[in-house]
Amino acid sequence: MATRDENIATVRRIRDELTLLLEGMDYCLDWKDGDNWCAREVLYHLVDTPEGGIGSVIAGVLNGTREEVLILPDANNMTPERMATDIAEALAGPLSILQTAEDAIAAASDADFTERTAMAHLPHREVHEARTAQSFIDGLERHWGEHLNQLRAIRETLGV
């Protein structure tokens, strides 16, 4: 199982990758390749999946205030207000979520990652199961990693 330091390093790596991938993309935040999401849609999907953001989920599981988590996948969570944001505003949400996760992880003990749990509900996939805090951290790494790959593909396609 990962230690506190390893989990902090994971969150920091994700933040660094996200920031690097979005560098210079302010002019093409809404560029789409067919049915694939644009960078803006990816960012707001990460902000709201799971509900309240993964940072608050990790914090709540680790501090014992979060007993259940609702996860509704595959939504881009766009609103007219979000469509009007610039890249700094769109990036602020994911960065805040990652900071919340990092702060919660830093305050936890290594044992908390395996001992603290919450019920995860994914009704669209008929999944209802207890997950450890470490499972949610691993989920952050997997889920955000998939979307970092999307952003990487957008950059490569645009030649940024």
Residue pairs with C-beta under 8 A, 6 or more apart in sequence:
1 110
1 113
1 114
1 134
2 10
2 113
2 134
2 137
2 138
3 110
4 105
4 106
4 108
4 109
4 110
4 113
7 105
7 113
7 134
7 137
8 102
8 105
8 106
10 137
10 140
10 141
11 98
11 101
11 102
11 105
11 137
11 140
12 102
14 98
14 140
14 141
14 144
14 145
14 148
15 95
15 98
15 99
15 102
17 148
18 91
18 94
18 95
18 98
18 144
18 148
18 151
19 91
19 95
21 148
21 151
21 152
21 155
22 39
22 87
22 91
22 151
24 160
25 39
25 87
25 154
25 155
25 158
25 160
26 86
26 87
28 39
28 154
28 158
28 160
29 38
29 39
29 40
29 86
29 87
29 90
30 38
30 39
30 40
30 83
31 38
31 39
31 154
31 158
32 38
33 153
33 154
33 157
36 150
36 153
36 154
37 45
37 76
37 150
38 154
39 90
39 151
39 154
40 78
40 82
40 83
40 85
40 90
41 76
41 77
41 78
42 76
42 147
42 150
42 151
43 90
43 91
43 93
43 94
44 76
44 77
44 78
44 82
44 90
44 93
45 75
45 76
45 77
45 147
46 54
46 93
46 94
46 97
46 143
46 144
46 147
47 53
47 77
47 93
47 94
47 97
48 75
48 77
49 71
49 72
49 73
49 75
49 77
49 143
50 57
50 69
50 70
50 71
50 72
51 69
51 70
51 71
51 72
53 93
53 96
53 97
53 100
54 97
54 101
54 136
54 139
54 140
54 143
54 144
55 96
55 97
55 98
55 99
55 100
55 101
55 104
56 66
56 97
56 100
57 66
57 69
57 118
57 136
58 100
58 101
58 104
58 105
58 133
58 136
58 137
58 140
59 66
59 100
59 101
59 103
59 104
60 66
60 118
61 69
61 116
61 117
61 118
61 132
61 133
61 136
62 104
62 105
62 107
62 108
62 112
62 113
62 116
62 133
63 104
63 107
64 116
66 118
67 118
67 119
68 118
68 119
68 120
68 121
69 118
69 119
69 120
69 121
69 131
69 136
70 121
70 123
71 120
71 121
71 122
72 122
72 123
72 124
73 122
73 124
73 125
74 124
82 90
101 137
101 140
105 137
108 116
108 133
112 133
113 132
113 133
113 134
113 137
114 132
114 133
114 134
115 132
116 132
116 133
117 130
117 131
117 132
117 133
118 130
118 131
118 136
119 128
119 129
119 130
119 131
120 127
120 128
120 129
120 130
120 131
120 135
120 136
121 127
121 128
122 128
131 139
154 160
